[in-house]
Amino acid sequence: MLHPHMPSPRADQFPPHLWPARGITRRAMLLGLLGATVAACGSPQDLTSPSSNGTAEMTTSQHPTQMSAPAKASTELLTIKSQVANAVAWLPDGQMLASAGNNKNVQFWNVTSGQIQTVLQGACTFLSLALSPDGQYVVAGGGGHNEANPPLASVWHISSGKHILNYSGHMGRINTVAWSPDGRYIASGSADTTIQIWEALSGKAVLTFKGHKAPVASLAWAPNGNAIFSAASEAQSSGGIPSLALWSPQTGKNLRPEGFISTRPLGAEAVAWSKDLKLLASGHNDGKIRVWDTSGRNIASYDSAAASVLTVAFSPDSKYIASAGGDLTANTGKNIAQIAKLSPTADGGSKAEVITNYAGHSAPVVSLAWSPDGTRVASASRDQTIQIWQAI
């Protein structure tokens, strides 16, 4: 049996009834603290080749920036009082937004009115969410370590509301899920330190990646399906791989064992892959966002406004990175989401310039997603709201 490892928190950080279970990522710990106030519910290929009830409040107010960076403050377009949303994703038509959270539901919201259109009932607290490439299916992953809140990933057909399956191959909570670009497979990363690939509509296990030595916090499938980029919440201090890995979903082989070296002493909470296949992004516990090429070379790095970066996402055109996070031990007010513009440099690297700050949330931001047209971002926060705001 695998035994995830994480150092116990200091007594002065959290009261005993809020101490996290072993093998939990920082993001999952944060979501677990929020959930304490709510009833609990659950051969390598070429990497560059193609391939509940809620209410809404409309506002046109502008939130002032709390940063010294010369970036504009974004305009809030819609606030949804979502109770507890831990993950968000846009449907392909840009008219609906899906969320999943501590109420065991996956909810679908109209992004104009903010009203719930559909609710899918699950069997555990959900921490992660992903839509199939055709927008017809949704998977949500989460759970805990007991029968009342089992570690599960659940799949539904969206339009009919039909529940397809529950995948129960993990021995710890499922922190992250991602659909393969061809729609045939789902990858799920867990507190049990493994990433498992399984058939999306049958639940048949296909492959298990065991390269990480700490809870898996995030993963991103390459747009051509040839690799998976993943993050562990802690790096292995001696030997093994750093907190980031790039590996083959066909063989489970680590494709870049000598890459991502600069993250060896760091944990990571979030990763993303650009649509044009050229760039990778990672968000770290030191408050930095790092940009990589597919060889594992760090080509850019910049500071966020958060003590820990919990979520990152590339824009649909691959020119911008959205990121957000927060302070895991105290509400310092640094709950700002940011948009950074990427520009190539003469030495083959990349320059990242923060151009937009969004300060609408009053607590850490745990998930964000770009609208399909790249004009808006939806963000979910510990303040129990989902907010949609102008990105560019």
C-alpha positions as CSV (number, residue, x, y, z in Angstrom):
1,M,0.0,0.0,0.0
2,L,1.2,3.5,-0.8
3,H,1.5,5.9,2.1
4,P,1.5,9.6,1.0
5,H,3.7,11.8,3.1
6,M,3.4,15.4,4.2
7,P,4.9,17.0,7.3
8,S,2.4,17.7,10.1
9,P,1.4,21.4,10.4
10,R,2.5,23.4,13.4
11,A,0.1,23.8,16.2
12,D,0.1,27.5,15.9
13,Q,-1.0,27.3,12.3
14,F,-4.3,25.5,12.7
15,P,-6.5,24.4,15.6
16,P,-6.4,20.6,16.1
17,H,-9.9,20.0,14.5
18,L,-8.7,21.6,11.3
19,W,-5.4,19.7,11.0
20,P,-5.1,18.1,7.6
21,A,-4.7,14.4,6.9
22,R,-1.3,13.1,5.8
23,G,-0.7,13.2,2.0
24,I,-2.6,16.4,1.2
25,T,-1.5,19.2,-1.1
26,R,-1.5,22.8,0.0
27,R,-4.4,23.5,-2.3
28,A,-6.4,20.5,-1.0
29,M,-5.5,21.6,2.6
30,L,-6.9,25.1,1.8
31,L,-10.1,23.5,0.4
32,G,-10.3,21.2,3.4
33,L,-10.2,24.2,5.7
34,L,-13.1,25.7,3.8
35,G,-15.0,22.5,3.8
36,A,-14.8,22.4,7.6
37,T,-17.4,25.0,7.7
38,V,-19.7,23.1,5.3
39,A,-21.2,19.6,5.7
40,A,-18.9,17.2,3.9
41,C,-20.4,15.4,0.9
42,G,-16.4,13.2,-2.3
43,S,7.9,4.8,-26.6
44,P,8.1,8.5,-26.3
45,Q,6.6,10.5,-29.2
46,D,7.6,14.0,-30.6
47,L,6.1,16.5,-28.1
48,T,5.8,19.2,-30.7
49,S,3.9,17.3,-33.4
50,P,0.2,18.3,-34.0
51,S,-2.5,16.6,-32.6
52,S,-27.1,23.6,-5.1
53,N,-28.7,26.8,-5.3
54,G,-26.9,30.0,-6.0
55,T,-27.5,33.6,-6.6
56,A,-25.7,36.2,-8.8
57,E,-25.0,39.9,-8.5
58,M,-24.3,42.0,-11.6
59,T,-21.9,44.8,-11.1
60,T,-19.9,47.2,-13.2
61,S,-17.7,48.4,-10.4
62,Q,-13.9,48.3,-10.8
63,H,-11.7,46.8,-8.1
64,P,-8.6,48.8,-7.5
65,T,-5.3,47.1,-7.7
66,Q,-3.4,46.3,-4.5
67,M,0.0,46.0,-6.3
68,S,2.7,48.3,-7.3
69,A,3.2,46.7,-10.7
70,P,2.2,48.9,-13.6
71,A,-0.8,46.8,-14.5
72,K,-4.4,47.7,-15.0
73,A,-7.2,46.7,-12.6
74,S,-9.7,44.4,-14.2
75,T,-13.5,44.9,-14.3
76,E,-15.8,42.4,-12.6
77,L,-18.6,41.3,-14.9
78,L,-20.6,38.8,-12.7
79,T,-20.4,37.4,-9.2
80,I,-22.1,34.0,-8.4
81,K,-22.6,33.1,-4.8
82,S,-21.7,29.5,-5.2
83,Q,-21.5,28.2,-1.6
84,V,-18.3,26.2,-2.0
85,A,-16.7,25.9,-5.5
86,N,-13.3,24.3,-5.7
87,A,-13.0,24.0,-9.5
88,V,-14.4,25.8,-12.6
89,A,-14.5,25.1,-16.4
90,W,-16.2,26.8,-19.3
91,L,-18.3,24.9,-21.7
92,P,-17.2,25.2,-25.4
93,D,-20.0,27.6,-26.4
94,G,-18.9,30.1,-23.7
95,Q,-22.5,30.4,-22.5
96,M,-22.2,28.1,-19.5
97,L,-19.8,27.5,-16.7
98,A,-19.4,24.3,-14.7
99,S,-18.3,24.2,-11.1
100,A,-17.6,21.4,-8.5
101,G,-17.2,21.7,-4.8
102,N,-17.8,20.6,-1.2
103,N,-21.6,20.0,-1.7
104,K,-21.0,16.9,-3.7
105,N,-22.5,18.5,-6.8
106,V,-21.4,19.6,-10.3
107,Q,-23.3,22.7,-11.2
108,F,-23.8,24.5,-14.5
109,W,-24.3,28.2,-14.5
110,N,-25.6,30.6,-17.1
111,V,-22.8,33.2,-17.4
112,T,-25.2,36.0,-18.4
113,S,-27.7,35.6,-15.6
114,G,-25.7,33.7,-13.0
115,Q,-28.5,31.2,-12.5
116,I,-28.1,27.5,-12.1
117,Q,-29.2,25.5,-15.2
118,T,-28.3,21.9,-14.2
119,V,-27.1,20.1,-11.1
120,L,-25.4,16.7,-11.2
121,Q,-25.4,14.9,-7.8
122,G,-22.2,13.1,-6.8
123,A,-21.0,11.0,-3.9
124,C,-18.0,12.9,-2.5
125,T,-16.5,16.3,-2.0
126,F,-15.1,17.4,-5.3
127,L,-11.7,19.2,-5.7
128,S,-11.2,19.0,-9.5
129,L,-13.2,19.2,-12.7
130,A,-12.7,18.7,-16.4
131,L,-14.8,18.7,-19.5
132,S,-14.4,16.2,-22.4
133,P,-13.0,17.9,-25.6
134,D,-16.4,17.8,-27.3
135,G,-18.1,19.3,-24.2
136,Q,-20.5,16.3,-23.9
137,Y,-19.2,14.8,-20.7
138,V,-17.8,16.0,-17.4
139,V,-15.5,14.4,-14.8
140,A,-15.1,15.5,-11.2
141,G,-12.6,14.1,-8.7
142,G,-12.2,14.4,-5.0
143,G,-13.1,12.6,-1.9
144,G,-11.2,11.8,1.2
145,H,-10.1,8.6,3.1
146,N,-13.4,7.2,4.5
147,E,-16.6,5.6,3.4
148,A,-18.6,8.8,3.9
149,N,-16.3,10.7,1.5
150,P,-14.5,8.1,-0.6
151,P,-11.8,9.0,-3.1
152,L,-13.7,9.0,-6.4
153,A,-13.8,10.4,-9.9
154,S,-17.3,10.6,-11.3
155,V,-18.3,10.9,-15.0
156,W,-21.6,12.2,-16.4
157,H,-23.2,12.8,-19.7
158,I,-24.0,16.5,-19.4
159,S,-27.2,17.0,-21.6
160,S,-29.0,13.9,-20.3
161,G,-27.6,14.1,-16.7
162,K,-26.8,10.4,-16.9
163,H,-24.2,9.2,-14.4
164,I,-21.7,7.0,-16.4
165,L,-19.4,5.7,-13.7
166,N,-17.4,6.2,-10.5
167,Y,-13.7,5.5,-10.8
168,S,-12.3,4.2,-7.5
169,G,-8.7,3.1,-8.4
170,H,-7.0,5.6,-6.0
171,M,-6.2,5.1,-2.3
172,G,-6.3,8.8,-1.5
173,R,-8.3,11.9,-2.5
174,I,-8.2,12.8,-6.2
175,N,-6.7,16.3,-6.5
176,T,-6.7,16.7,-10.2
177,V,-8.3,15.3,-13.4
178,A,-7.7,15.9,-17.1
179,W,-9.2,14.5,-20.3
180,S,-7.1,13.2,-23.1
181,P,-7.4,15.3,-26.3
182,D,-9.0,12.5,-28.2
183,G,-11.7,12.1,-25.4
184,R,-10.9,8.4,-24.8
185,Y,-9.0,8.6,-21.5
186,I,-9.0,10.5,-18.2
187,A,-5.9,11.0,-16.1
188,S,-6.3,11.5,-12.4
189,G,-3.7,12.6,-9.8
190,S,-4.1,11.7,-6.2
191,A,-2.8,12.1,-2.6
192,D,-1.6,8.5,-3.0
193,T,1.2,10.0,-5.1
194,T,0.1,8.2,-8.3
195,I,-1.3,9.4,-11.6
196,Q,-3.7,6.9,-13.2
197,I,-4.9,6.8,-16.8
198,W,-8.3,5.0,-17.4
199,E,-10.9,4.7,-20.1
200,A,-13.3,7.6,-19.8
201,L,-16.5,5.7,-20.5
202,S,-15.7,2.3,-19.0
203,G,-13.4,3.1,-16.1
204,K,-10.9,0.4,-17.1
205,A,-7.4,1.2,-15.7
206,V,-4.8,1.5,-18.4
207,L,-1.5,2.8,-16.8
208,T,-0.2,4.1,-13.5
209,F,2.6,6.7,-13.2
210,K,4.5,6.3,-9.9
211,G,7.3,8.9,-10.4
212,H,6.2,11.4,-7.8
213,K,7.1,11.0,-4.2
214,A,4.5,13.4,-2.8
215,P,0.7,14.1,-3.3
216,V,0.0,14.9,-7.0
217,A,-1.5,18.4,-7.1
218,S,-2.1,19.1,-10.8
219,L,-1.7,17.7,-14.3
220,A,-2.1,18.8,-17.8
221,W,-2.3,16.7,-21.0
222,A,-0.4,17.9,-24.0
223,P,-2.8,19.2,-26.7
224,N,-1.5,16.5,-29.0
225,G,-1.9,13.8,-26.4
226,N,1.8,12.7,-26.5
227,A,2.8,13.7,-22.9
228,I,1.4,14.7,-19.5
229,F,2.9,17.5,-17.4
230,S,2.4,17.0,-13.7
231,A,3.2,18.6,-10.3
232,A,3.7,17.2,-6.8
233,S,3.1,19.4,-3.8
234,E,6.6,18.6,-2.4
235,A,9.9,17.9,-4.2
236,Q,12.0,14.9,-3.3
237,S,15.0,16.4,-1.6
238,S,17.5,13.7,-2.6
239,G,17.3,11.6,-5.8
240,G,14.2,10.9,-7.7
241,I,12.5,13.7,-9.7
242,P,11.8,17.3,-8.9
243,S,8.2,18.4,-8.2
244,L,7.5,18.7,-11.9
245,A,7.5,15.8,-14.4
246,L,6.9,15.3,-18.1
247,W,6.1,11.7,-19.0
248,S,4.6,9.4,-21.6
249,P,0.9,8.4,-21.2
250,Q,1.7,5.4,-23.4
251,T,4.6,4.0,-21.5
252,G,4.7,5.8,-18.1
253,K,8.4,6.8,-18.8
254,N,9.7,10.1,-17.5
255,L,10.6,12.0,-20.7
256,R,12.6,14.7,-19.1
257,P,14.5,13.1,-16.1
258,E,17.1,15.9,-16.2
259,G,14.6,18.7,-16.8
260,F,12.9,21.2,-14.4
261,I,16.0,21.0,-12.2
262,S,15.5,24.5,-10.7
263,T,12.3,23.2,-8.9
264,R,14.1,20.4,-7.2
265,P,13.8,22.0,-3.7
266,L,10.3,23.3,-4.4
267,G,6.7,22.0,-4.3
268,A,4.2,22.9,-7.1
269,E,0.5,23.3,-6.9
270,A,-0.5,24.0,-10.5
271,V,0.5,23.3,-14.1
272,A,-0.7,24.2,-17.6
273,W,0.2,23.5,-21.2
274,S,-0.1,26.1,-24.0
275,K,-2.4,25.3,-26.9
276,D,0.4,25.8,-29.4
277,L,2.4,23.0,-27.6
278,K,5.4,25.3,-27.1
279,L,5.2,26.3,-23.5
280,L,4.5,24.9,-20.0
281,A,3.7,26.9,-16.9
282,S,3.9,26.0,-13.2
283,G,2.7,27.7,-10.0
284,H,4.8,27.2,-6.9
285,N,4.7,27.3,-3.1
286,D,7.3,30.2,-3.2
287,G,4.8,32.5,-4.9
288,K,6.4,32.3,-8.3
289,I,5.1,31.3,-11.8
290,R,7.7,29.6,-13.9
291,V,7.6,29.1,-17.7
292,W,9.3,26.2,-19.4
293,D,9.9,24.9,-22.9
294,T,9.2,21.3,-23.6
295,S,12.8,20.3,-22.9
296,G,12.4,21.3,-19.3
297,R,14.4,24.5,-19.6
298,N,13.2,27.4,-17.4
299,I,12.8,30.3,-19.9
300,A,10.9,32.8,-17.7
301,S,10.0,33.3,-14.0
302,Y,8.0,36.0,-12.3
303,D,6.5,36.8,-8.9
304,S,2.8,36.5,-8.2
305,A,0.8,38.5,-5.7
306,A,0.2,35.3,-3.6
307,A,2.3,33.5,-1.0
308,S,1.4,30.3,-2.9
309,V,0.2,29.9,-6.5
310,L,-2.7,27.5,-6.6
311,T,-3.9,27.8,-10.2
312,V,-2.5,28.7,-13.6
313,A,-4.0,28.6,-17.1
314,F,-2.8,29.6,-20.6
315,S,-5.1,31.7,-22.7
316,P,-6.6,30.0,-25.8
317,D,-4.1,31.8,-28.1
318,S,-1.2,30.9,-25.8
319,K,-0.1,34.5,-25.4
320,Y,-1.1,35.0,-21.8
321,I,-1.0,33.2,-18.5
322,A,-3.7,33.7,-15.8
323,S,-2.7,32.8,-12.2
324,A,-4.0,33.1,-8.7
325,G,-3.6,31.8,-5.2
326,G,-3.4,33.1,-1.7
327,D,-1.9,32.8,1.8
328,L,-2.6,29.4,3.2
329,T,-2.2,30.4,6.9
330,A,-3.6,33.9,7.1
331,N,-5.8,36.1,5.1
332,T,-3.3,38.8,4.2
333,G,-5.5,40.4,1.5
334,K,-3.1,39.2,-1.3
335,N,-5.9,37.2,-3.1
336,I,-5.2,38.9,-6.5
337,A,-5.5,37.1,-9.8
338,Q,-3.2,38.2,-12.5
339,I,-2.8,38.1,-16.3
340,A,0.8,38.1,-17.6
341,K,1.7,38.7,-21.3
342,L,4.4,36.5,-22.8
343,S,6.9,37.8,-25.3
344,P,9.9,36.0,-26.9
345,T,13.4,37.2,-26.2
346,A,16.5,37.2,-28.4
347,D,18.2,34.4,-26.5
348,G,15.3,32.0,-27.1
349,G,13.7,32.7,-23.7
350,S,10.5,34.4,-22.9
351,K,9.6,37.6,-21.0
352,A,6.5,37.7,-18.8
353,E,4.9,41.0,-17.9
354,V,1.9,41.3,-15.6
355,I,-0.7,43.5,-17.4
356,T,-3.9,42.9,-15.4
357,N,-4.6,42.5,-11.7
358,Y,-8.0,41.4,-10.4
359,A,-8.7,42.0,-6.7
360,G,-12.4,41.1,-6.5
361,H,-12.0,38.1,-4.2
362,S,-11.7,38.4,-0.4
363,A,-10.0,35.0,0.2
364,P,-7.6,32.8,-1.7
365,V,-8.4,31.9,-5.3
366,V,-8.3,28.1,-5.9
367,S,-9.3,27.7,-9.5
368,L,-9.6,29.8,-12.7
369,A,-10.4,29.2,-16.3
370,W,-10.4,31.3,-19.5
371,S,-13.5,31.7,-21.6
372,P,-13.3,30.0,-25.0
373,D,-12.9,33.4,-26.8
374,G,-10.1,34.5,-24.5
375,T,-11.8,37.7,-23.3
376,R,-12.9,36.7,-19.8
377,V,-11.7,34.6,-16.8
378,A,-13.8,32.8,-14.3
379,S,-12.3,32.3,-10.8
380,A,-13.4,30.3,-7.8
381,S,-12.4,31.4,-4.3
382,R,-12.5,30.4,-0.7
383,D,-14.8,33.4,-0.2
384,Q,-17.6,31.1,-1.6
385,T,-18.0,33.0,-4.9
386,I,-17.3,32.4,-8.5
387,Q,-16.4,35.7,-10.3
388,I,-16.2,36.4,-14.0
389,W,-14.0,39.3,-15.0
390,Q,-12.5,41.0,-18.0
391,A,-9.2,39.4,-18.9
392,I,-7.5,41.6,-21.5
